[in-house]
Amino acid sequence: MKHTLFSAVMSAVIIATLVSCGDKTPVQDSSDDLYSSCKPYTRWWWFSSEIDTNDVRDQLIWLKDNEFGGVEIAWIYPMFLDSAKAHTTFLSPEWAKPVVVAKRVADSLGLGCDFTYGTLWPFSDVDLPAGDQTRDYFDTIEPARRGYTWDFPREARVLNHLDSNAFHRYADKMNKGLAEAYKGSRSGLFVDSWEVETQYLWTPGFGETFKKEHGYDIEPFMKDKTLLDTANAEVFYDYMHTLSGYVLREFYAPFAANAKKVGAFSRTQCGGAPTDLLTAFTLVDVPETEAILYEPSFSKIAASAATLAGKPVVTSETFTSAYGWTSLRYQNGHGHSPYQGREQIADLKLICDALFANGTNQIIWHGFPFNKVGDTSNFFYTTCQISTSPLNNLNGDNLINFNRYMTTVSQYMRKGHNYSDLAVYMPLEDAWMGGFYPDSVRKVKAFFWGEYEMRFINTPEAYKGLQPTWVNEHFLKTASFKNGELSCGKAKFKALYCDVEYMEYTALQEVVRLAKAGLPVLLVRDPKEPGRVRHQEYAELLDRLHRLPSCQSEKFSIQLTPLIEGDDLPDFWCRKDGDTYYVFVANPMTQTIEYPLEYCYAFTDKGSTRRITVNHHGKSEKITLTFKPMESLLMKIDKKGVQFVDLGFTPVKMNGYVEPKK
């Protein structure tokens, strides 16, 4: 009875194709021009007010002078939640005038200009049509409420992300408001991480769809609120299976198609979404991660999606609440996040280096409050404070040099394509069977609750030197193994690693098919079939896999020579450009960062070394990696040997520095 995830994804792709083909707007399909300068962008907080176009121009010039590559305009509440603050009506012609000026000035300066596709997040509207709001099974209004938008104090309602018709009605309004701003260079349309209630999420028709897919009624488990009970893990898995299909075909695919239709491109954080994350990231033009509210290793999901789908850019919302989080409600909107304005670039460098070493290659600062140049009256409560004020740490030569450093690394991490020799089956089924995260790992309890988010998964440490890449059933279905290579999407691998507790029957079929063709498969443990409805043939299929000579079940039995090998390897990311490898090796300190980051933590680094062997072009070279304090390394590896590229940046102690704890 089960419909496969592949069917859901194909439906999503078909919908996306139909939507985009139905419009005659010329579309630039190439993604090679996206974020081509590699300079960091910044989210630009526009607080609800009357925006002075002279201030718009002055701030963009300042950003250009300080080595930024562009902005993402985000429309939010009035500063200090001042309900008396005069402001234009969201999406009105008066509201659009400074937006259009921003786009034209950005174009004239060679800066990019993206737009958050709404006010605050998730998508919401004070005039959302009745029935278009998100809902849980009990149809309570609370999950749909959103108060702190541009139209504050009017209360908005959150869009139903499981209904593409509701999305299109919402998109029609957004597109009319932004019509003039779409002109000129291509802008990115941005959707933030999934901040919509997910427990008992529902939409009309969900019950019927579920029954068709799984052969039984989900509603009794909804009515008595037992869906999330541990005893019903198999039912919850089936619920997630159906919910995932809705999210892919009713939200992410239409969002991406809509961006293409208006001549823009889609940039998306899929983090937190109750869906097949890897596939979701492949549906949009630019997959985006974030750190360190998400672990740096989480960005491997977005980077793997980019590898499989041939997308050149992986962005990251970076430095959000680096030292902790303060609620917007604190002191009626007067609360700053800790150390705001006194951030140490050395600490921030640890975060961006960790991201680079996990597949990110474009930084989006979080962020830059709209102010008159030199003023600091406006601030966003949970961000690093880029400011035109000379009194702010994130200003002057330190900021310029840091931006240049991130630009340089990004440029190298765009050369060629991502290197990887090992495909790793992503533990999606494990996550959907997992239920609640234990309290010990729910560091910010208001932000997440379920293992379906896969915040803490990582590729196998033992095979780090092969730069493992996540794959899933969707890509295995169209994969082939010929001449010693697994062709999977746009990527090629030499072997498949499976270490999961659960695997779909249809996914296991694909693994058997590929192993039969000769693909080396390391099956670390025997998976079980997830969900309530089982296939009697599952055990026989698993036994067939074990009998194939290409399937191994003992650890470390994949006979592959890694590009890099050694004990206690630092995190690294590699791009292959022709016969040349570019390897960014993060300072080992990046592996110890956690949220919230201790202020001045970077200055505890005393330096370190690692002995590695680099296997390349038919030879092996023993190399000593010498990390000076706070330094990461970049290697260029070609037929001539291994060379180190001078990245030319070492952070200094800045205002507010305190002696680290001993």
VOGU-3710 file (C-alpha; in Angstrom, 3 decimals, decimal comma):
1> mkhtlfsavm> 0,000/0,000/0,000  2,863/2,388/0,665  3,612/5,102/-1,845  7,352/5,641/-1,991  9,136/8,872/-1,195  10,208/8,818/-4,809  6,595/9,111/-5,921  6,104/12,129/-3,692  9,219/13,787/-5,018  8,308/13,091/-8,622
11> saviiatlvs> 4,911/14,656/-8,009  6,676/17,686/-6,598  8,983/17,962/-9,579  6,084/17,585/-12,022  4,167/20,341/-10,245  7,250/22,569/-10,312  7,701/21,957/-14,034  4,073/22,669/-14,843  4,093/25,895/-12,857  7,276/27,201/-14,441
21> cgdktpvqds> 6,290/26,178/-17,979  2,946/27,919/-17,689  4,578/31,337/-17,548  6,232/33,120/-20,469  8,673/35,158/-18,352  12,202/34,548/-19,672  14,176/32,602/-17,114  17,925/32,433/-16,726  18,436/28,791/-15,849  22,158/28,834/-15,175
31> sddlyssckp> 23,121/28,897/-11,512  26,764/29,680/-12,227  26,132/33,382/-11,692  24,650/33,022/-8,199  26,801/34,748/-5,558  29,585/34,839/-8,135  31,771/37,316/-6,232  31,892/34,930/-3,237  31,831/37,945/-0,904  29,696/37,490/2,207
41> ytrwwwfsse> 26,146/38,775/2,142  24,305/40,085/5,152  20,701/39,898/6,232  19,539/43,522/6,335  16,885/44,117/8,982  14,328/46,699/7,821  12,312/47,647/10,894  8,719/48,681/10,308  8,920/52,430/9,670  9,042/54,944/6,854
51> idtndvrdql> 12,283/54,076/5,051  14,440/56,998/3,862  15,928/56,176/0,453  19,010/58,304/1,239  19,702/55,978/4,165  19,201/53,001/1,869  21,833/54,344/-0,512  24,299/55,297/2,250  24,156/51,881/3,906  24,653/50,016/0,649
61> iwlkdnefgg> 27,702/52,126/-0,153  29,060/51,368/3,333  28,518/47,650/2,796  30,272/47,806/-0,566  33,232/49,615/1,025  33,428/46,952/3,743  33,751/44,027/1,331  30,206/42,703/1,384  28,816/41,107/-1,745  25,145/41,823/-1,197
71> veiawiypmf> 22,149/41,946/1,094  19,019/40,027/1,932  16,280/42,459/2,939  14,176/41,164/5,827  11,064/43,128/6,835  10,290/42,934/10,541  8,459/44,596/13,444  8,912/48,234/14,593  11,910/48,770/16,856  11,011/48,241/20,534
81> ldsakahttf> 7,603/47,011/19,317  6,494/50,629/19,089  2,938/50,307/17,789  2,733/54,058/17,201  5,627/54,014/14,727  4,500/55,338/11,357  5,019/52,846/8,562  3,825/52,062/5,069  1,452/49,168/4,444  3,307/45,989/3,621
91> lspewakpvv> 3,487/45,340/-0,157  1,819/48,675/-0,970  3,246/50,958/-3,719  4,598/53,266/-0,992  6,284/50,334/0,730  7,793/49,179/-2,578  9,510/52,492/-3,448  12,540/52,142/-1,120  12,738/48,427/-1,972  13,089/49,278/-5,659
101> vakrvadslg> 15,663/51,966/-4,823  17,623/49,391/-2,831  17,621/46,994/-5,778  18,666/49,694/-8,276  21,439/51,046/-6,045  22,662/47,525/-5,306  22,812/46,824/-9,044  24,733/50,041/-9,667  27,272/49,079/-6,980  27,643/45,493/-8,147
111> lgcdftygtl> 25,948/44,163/-5,012  23,376/41,386/-4,921  19,937/42,009/-3,441  17,838/39,120/-2,132  14,468/39,261/-0,404  13,000/37,353/2,491  9,738/36,223/0,924  7,503/37,795/3,536  7,605/39,696/6,804  9,437/37,947/9,604
121> wpfsdvdlpa> 9,082/34,158/9,295  7,579/31,747/8,555  5,392/33,102/5,775  2,420/34,955/7,238  -0,076/37,654/6,343  -2,397/39,890/8,371  -4,983/39,470/5,603  -4,492/35,772/4,964  -7,704/34,360/3,439  -9,828/32,252/5,749
131> gdqtrdyfdt> -8,730/28,627/5,542  -5,231/29,370/4,261  -3,626/29,269/7,709  -1,555/26,422/9,111  -3,382/24,120/11,485  -2,995/21,111/13,698  -5,434/18,210/13,734  -7,519/19,909/16,421  -7,808/23,024/14,249  -6,713/25,301/17,053
141> ieparrgytw> -5,798/28,853/16,059  -2,700/29,188/18,261  -0,184/27,573/15,846  -1,253/30,024/13,120  -0,633/33,212/15,101  2,289/35,497/14,346  2,473/38,875/16,034  5,818/40,519/15,358  5,557/41,357/11,682  5,885/44,582/9,684
151> dfprearvln> 2,200/45,293/10,359  2,544/45,049/14,155  0,400/45,313/16,264  -1,982/43,655/13,785  -1,736/39,911/14,219  -0,852/37,838/11,185  -1,640/34,212/10,508  0,949/31,687/9,348  0,453/30,191/5,907  -0,563/26,541/5,502
161> hldsnafhry> 2,665/25,031/4,167  0,813/21,840/3,191  -1,439/23,490/0,600  0,099/24,693/-2,670  -3,069/26,607/-3,538  -2,704/28,625/-0,356  0,940/29,207/-1,217  0,096/30,449/-4,716  -2,464/32,906/-3,338  0,201/34,162/-0,954
171> adkmnkglae> 2,834/34,287/-3,724  0,560/36,308/-5,998  0,470/39,098/-3,393  4,214/38,953/-2,798  4,991/39,019/-6,518  2,804/42,057/-7,112  4,507/43,932/-4,271  7,991/43,015/-5,484  7,325/43,225/-9,237  9,550/46,248/-9,891
181> aykgsrsglf> 12,233/44,985/-7,514  12,521/41,756/-9,502  13,829/43,743/-12,456  17,556/44,057/-13,026  19,921/41,430/-11,687  18,548/38,119/-10,449  17,433/38,235/-6,821  17,160/35,338/-4,457  13,830/34,685/-2,750  14,529/33,339/0,700
191> vdswevetqy> 12,596/31,099/3,086  14,034/30,611/6,566  14,153/27,425/8,620  10,845/25,690/9,335  9,391/27,557/12,297  5,889/26,123/12,004  4,322/23,887/14,633  4,851/20,253/13,606  3,155/18,243/16,349  -0,128/16,888/14,943
201> lwtpgfgetf> 0,258/19,041/11,830  -2,733/18,578/9,522  -4,440/19,849/6,405  -7,761/19,008/4,692  -7,461/15,709/2,851  -4,497/14,479/4,916  -6,442/11,593/6,431  -7,596/10,303/3,042  -4,087/10,569/1,589  -2,639/8,726/4,565
211> kkehgydiep> -5,129/5,878/4,230  -4,337/5,463/0,524  -0,613/5,328/1,241  -0,627/3,097/4,317  -3,933/1,225/4,328  -5,195/2,239/7,761  -6,768/5,222/9,523  -4,458/7,716/11,242  -7,253/9,722/12,871  -7,744/7,576/16,009
221> fmkdktlldt> -4,097/8,286/16,926  -4,674/11,982/16,342  -7,942/12,219/18,263  -6,604/10,645/21,452  -3,199/12,378/21,152  -1,230/9,128/21,186  0,609/9,686/17,903  3,756/10,798/19,725  3,742/7,956/22,254  6,813/5,749/22,097
231> anaevfydym> 4,573/2,714/21,670  3,292/4,208/18,414  6,671/4,892/16,792  5,686/2,868/13,701  2,507/4,926/13,270  4,451/8,152/13,684  6,856/6,943/10,997  3,968/6,455/8,578  2,603/9,868/9,537  5,996/11,449/8,778
241> htlsgyvlre> 6,126/9,555/5,478  2,871/11,148/4,336  3,669/14,538/5,839  7,004/14,597/4,015  5,288/14,180/0,678  2,998/17,103/1,430  5,913/19,355/2,389  7,869/18,515/-0,770  5,115/18,827/-3,331  2,914/21,472/-1,680
251> fyapfaanak> 5,605/23,867/-0,453  9,236/23,505/-1,505  8,574/22,584/-5,137  6,030/25,396/-5,665  8,294/27,858/-3,863  11,214/27,017/-6,165  9,028/27,070/-9,273  7,525/30,422/-8,311  10,974/31,979/-7,934  11,938/30,740/-11,379
261> kvgafsrtqc> 8,662/32,035/-12,825  9,376/35,622/-11,739  12,991/35,524/-12,932  14,450/35,090/-9,446  16,004/32,062/-7,749  15,164/30,162/-4,578  17,403/30,094/-1,501  16,069/27,921/1,275  16,788/26,675/4,769  15,033/23,333/5,001
271> ggaptdllta> 16,259/22,795/8,555  13,461/21,846/10,928  11,073/20,844/8,152  9,159/17,595/8,754  10,285/16,072/5,492  13,001/14,210/3,640  15,595/16,942/4,153  18,105/15,760/1,577  15,514/15,707/-1,194  13,999/19,006/-0,070
281> ftlvdvpete> 17,377/20,734/-0,353  17,739/19,481/-3,927  14,448/21,056/-5,031  15,691/24,634/-4,553  18,407/26,579/-6,366  20,556/27,357/-3,324  20,388/25,111/-0,242  21,140/26,977/2,971  22,241/25,763/6,385  22,863/27,766/9,569
291> ailyepsfsk> 25,206/27,718/12,562  25,659/27,348/15,426  22,031/26,979/16,458  22,462/23,940/14,212  25,623/21,882/14,570  28,225/22,632/11,844  27,985/18,998/10,692  24,310/19,587/9,848  25,507/21,589/6,830  26,700/18,314/5,272
301> iaasaatlag> 23,052/17,626/4,435  22,793/20,788/2,345  26,264/20,180/0,882  25,360/16,587/-0,012  22,199/17,797/-1,719  24,268/20,285/-3,708  26,691/17,512/-4,670  23,941/15,167/-5,824  21,986/17,845/-7,684  24,991/19,664/-9,157
311> kpvvtsetft> 24,347/22,948/-7,356  27,476/25,094/-7,029  26,525/27,184/-3,980  25,732/26,221/-0,386  24,972/29,217/1,800  24,760/29,526/5,561  23,011/31,898/7,909  26,000/32,457/10,118  26,799/33,780/13,603  23,177/33,837/14,818
321> saygwtslry> 23,096/34,161/18,618  26,705/33,009/18,780  27,028/33,624/22,524  23,447/32,823/23,478  19,896/33,911/22,952  17,674/36,608/24,405  13,950/36,614/23,754  12,384/39,435/21,787  9,894/39,704/24,630  12,667/40,523/27,110
331> qnghghspyq> 12,192/44,063/28,476  9,552/44,806/25,809  11,912/44,388/22,907  14,933/46,046/24,533  16,910/42,838/25,037  20,227/42,359/23,238  21,802/38,982/22,649  24,906/38,510/24,836  28,013/40,524/23,856  26,158/42,223/21,015
341> greqiadlkl> 28,431/44,825/19,467  31,467/43,288/21,192  31,688/40,056/19,205  35,205/38,702/18,766  36,010/37,997/15,134  38,323/35,213/16,349  35,260/33,413/17,761  33,243/34,038/14,603  36,087/32,681/12,499  35,818/29,369/14,359
351> icdalfangt> 32,176/29,155/13,294  32,714/30,004/9,629  35,745/27,691/9,409  33,647/24,857/10,836  31,052/25,564/8,156  33,630/25,639/5,348  34,945/22,261/6,540  31,418/20,813/6,348  30,568/21,938/2,833  29,385/25,561/3,049
361> nqiiwhgfpf> 30,909/27,930/0,492  28,974/31,189/0,911  28,493/33,097/4,162  25,357/35,097/4,966  25,983/37,347/7,971  23,209/37,575/10,537  23,097/40,555/10,375  22,900/44,297/9,678  20,182/46,480/11,253  18,809/49,354/9,179
371> nkvgdtsnff> 20,210/52,599/10,636  21,434/55,907/9,459  25,178/55,624/8,886  26,929/56,031/12,238  23,750/55,395/14,247  23,116/52,334/16,410  19,543/53,003/17,533  18,151/49,924/15,791  19,346/46,440/16,622  18,063/42,934/16,066
381> yttcqistsp> 17,766/41,082/19,349  19,424/37,799/18,375  22,205/38,547/15,942  25,792/39,640/15,578  25,673/43,386/15,219  27,296/44,626/12,043  27,273/48,371/12,464  28,463/51,522/10,756  29,397/52,895/14,176  33,181/53,030/14,722
391> lnnlngdnli> 32,563/51,971/18,343  31,274/48,574/17,232  33,668/45,612/17,038  32,264/44,566/13,671  33,529/47,629/11,862  36,778/48,906/10,390  39,795/46,966/9,151  39,023/43,902/11,290  35,683/43,444/9,548  37,111/44,165/6,092
401> nfnrymttvs> 39,956/41,689/6,520  37,603/39,030/7,886  35,234/39,458/4,942  38,166/39,188/2,539  39,260/35,994/4,262  35,787/34,425/3,927  35,674/35,524/0,282  38,997/33,851/-0,454  37,995/30,548/1,139  34,624/30,637/-0,631
411> qymrkghnys> 36,360/31,169/-3,978  38,508/28,081/-3,487  35,528/26,059/-2,248  33,695/26,818/-5,533  36,407/25,502/-7,843  35,439/22,357/-9,740  33,064/20,134/-7,801  32,823/18,454/-4,407  35,128/15,466/-4,037  33,733/12,315/-2,451
421> dlavympled> 34,497/8,616/-2,840  31,983/7,244/-0,348  28,186/7,473/-0,466  26,538/7,076/2,957  22,902/6,054/3,280  21,235/8,811/5,257  19,418/7,608/8,412  16,099/9,218/7,514  14,066/6,208/8,590  15,898/6,132/11,937
431> awmggfypds> 15,044/9,789/12,480  11,363/9,274/11,698  11,206/6,287/14,053  13,099/8,173/16,755  10,424/10,324/18,363  11,556/12,928/20,904  15,119/14,054/21,413  16,251/13,483/25,007  16,363/16,624/27,129  20,146/16,334/27,320
441> vrkvkaffwg> 20,504/17,379/23,658  17,631/19,854/23,454  19,857/22,841/24,151  17,290/25,403/23,057  14,079/23,616/23,931  11,772/26,143/22,334  13,358/25,534/18,943  13,159/21,787/18,397  11,810/18,580/19,853  11,993/15,651/17,432
451> eyemrfintp> 14,693/13,463/15,946  13,094/13,977/12,516  15,160/17,201/12,337  18,415/15,180/12,193  20,348/18,002/13,849  23,109/15,799/15,213  23,786/13,183/12,543  27,253/12,942/11,038  29,034/10,843/8,471  31,279/7,999/9,735
461> eaykglqptw> 34,454/9,253/11,393  36,402/6,154/10,348  36,017/7,110/6,685  36,496/10,869/7,029  39,412/10,789/4,586  37,001/9,803/1,783  34,812/12,887/2,453  31,595/10,830/2,818  28,418/12,235/1,252  24,818/11,557/2,225
471> vnehflktas> 22,570/9,768/-0,291  18,981/8,577/-0,034  16,419/6,334/-1,693  15,368/9,012/-4,165  18,844/9,174/-5,709  19,554/5,451/-5,419  16,484/4,757/-7,564  18,116/6,355/-10,599  21,700/5,385/-9,703  23,803/2,933/-11,690
481> fkngelscgk> 27,095/1,131/-11,130  29,378/0,771/-14,139  33,142/0,569/-14,612  33,778/0,735/-10,882  31,724/3,903/-10,296  28,371/4,570/-8,679  26,674/7,331/-10,663  24,206/8,909/-8,265  22,605/12,128/-9,421  25,435/14,393/-10,558
491> akfkalycdv> 27,964/12,659/-8,297  30,150/9,582/-8,615  31,247/7,309/-5,772  33,249/4,121/-5,324  31,247/2,472/-2,542  28,087/2,693/-0,404  28,110/2,666/3,400  24,975/1,624/5,310  24,798/1,841/9,094  21,134/2,351/9,920
501> eymeytalqe> 18,641/0,680/12,211  15,792/1,033/9,712  15,572/1,048/5,926  12,526/1,182/3,647  11,800/-1,978/1,691  11,984/-0,025/-1,572  15,347/1,450/-0,568  16,689/-1,995/0,292  15,604/-3,166/-3,158  17,789/-0,465/-4,707
511> vvrlakaglp> 20,786/-1,395/-2,557  20,413/-5,031/-3,625  20,118/-4,020/-7,289  23,302/-1,938/-7,138  25,227/-4,529/-5,127  24,219/-7,141/-7,690  25,781/-4,900/-10,349  29,026/-4,969/-8,340  28,778/-1,894/-6,092  30,841/-2,431/-2,924
521> vllvrdpkep> 28,386/-2,123/-0,014  29,455/-2,011/3,617  26,422/-3,132/5,629  27,501/-2,427/9,196  24,296/-3,880/10,688  21,109/-5,447/9,434  18,342/-2,868/9,113  14,710/-3,470/10,016  11,679/-2,345/8,062  10,073/0,802/9,513
531> grvrhqeyae> 6,380/1,626/9,688  3,316/-0,354/10,637  2,768/-2,233/7,366  5,565/-4,705/6,620  6,681/-6,763/3,629  7,037/-10,505/4,221  9,862/-10,548/1,650  12,050/-8,120/3,658  14,122/-10,776/5,451  14,648/-12,736/2,230
541> lldrlhrlps> 15,740/-9,574/0,428  18,223/-8,803/3,190  19,565/-12,340/3,025  19,988/-11,978/-0,743  22,081/-8,860/-0,137  24,345/-10,717/2,295  24,968/-13,467/-0,256  26,262/-11,025/-2,880  30,090/-10,964/-3,020  30,151/-7,139/-3,182
551> cqsekfsiql> 28,394/-6,834/0,194  30,608/-6,770/3,278  29,433/-6,677/6,862  32,689/-6,205/8,763  33,786/-2,737/9,751  36,624/-1,143/7,778  36,310/-3,722/5,027  35,889/-1,194/2,189  39,181/-1,334/0,350  39,492/2,283/-0,743
561> tpliegddlp> 42,504/4,526/-0,476  41,424/7,808/1,094  42,646/11,113/-0,224  43,721/11,994/3,309  44,472/9,597/6,129  45,816/9,923/9,630  44,886/9,763/13,281  42,509/12,331/14,736  41,874/14,023/11,406  40,552/17,577/11,590
571> dfwcrkdgdt> 37,367/18,363/9,694  38,034/19,239/6,067  36,282/19,815/2,775  37,701/19,118/-0,653  36,917/20,367/-4,141  38,319/18,660/-7,222  39,041/20,852/-10,242  40,358/18,705/-13,071  43,433/16,979/-11,649  43,811/19,455/-8,792
581> yyvfvanpmt> 42,377/19,138/-5,292  41,715/22,101/-3,026  41,364/21,049/0,605  40,275/23,409/3,356  41,327/21,961/6,719  39,660/23,593/9,695  41,542/24,322/12,885  40,940/21,368/15,245  39,379/23,836/17,704  36,336/24,020/15,421
591> qtieypleyc> 35,425/20,474/16,427  34,933/21,607/20,031  32,596/24,565/19,525  29,068/24,284/20,838  26,118/26,546/21,411  26,279/28,946/23,160  29,910/29,749/22,421  32,030/30,908/25,345  33,105/34,512/24,829  36,737/34,713/23,659
601> yaftdkgstr> 36,855/30,921/23,355  39,072/31,142/20,263  41,899/32,637/22,293  42,264/29,419/24,298  43,813/27,841/21,192  47,532/27,249/21,732  48,152/25,796/18,293  48,397/22,155/17,284  49,816/19,745/14,715  48,538/16,709/12,858
611> ritvnhhgks> 50,498/14,146/10,849  48,640/13,074/7,727  49,258/11,149/4,543  47,962/12,596/1,287  47,329/9,958/-1,382  47,164/11,571/-4,792  48,137/11,075/-8,419  49,485/7,592/-7,758  51,737/8,525/-4,830  51,610/9,172/-1,095
621> ekitltfkpm> 53,080/12,145/0,733  53,490/12,460/4,476  52,621/15,992/5,588  52,657/17,789/8,907  49,743/20,151/9,383  50,913/22,936/11,666  48,030/25,038/12,972  49,025/28,319/14,523  46,526/29,611/17,108  43,173/30,320/15,409
631> esllmkidkk> 44,542/29,330/11,995  42,960/26,996/9,457  44,802/25,689/6,405  44,211/25,402/2,675  46,065/22,831/0,599  46,424/22,747/-3,168  47,227/19,220/-4,322  48,295/18,542/-7,899  50,759/16,320/-9,737  53,640/18,432/-8,449
641> gvqfvdlgft> 52,729/17,742/-4,831  51,110/19,460/-1,858  51,308/23,221/-1,487  49,834/25,429/1,225  47,896/28,506/0,166  48,459/31,568/2,352  45,022/32,728/3,498  46,569/35,835/5,017  44,355/36,435/8,026  44,825/36,090/11,780
651> pvkmngyvep> 42,196/37,575/14,113  43,266/40,009/16,824  41,934/40,714/20,298  39,266/43,395/20,123  37,251/45,607/22,433  35,700/43,582/25,246  38,391/40,887/25,249  38,591/38,995/28,519  41,285/36,579/29,596  40,008/33,028/28,890
661> kk> 39,357/30,755/31,832  42,240/28,423/32,647
//
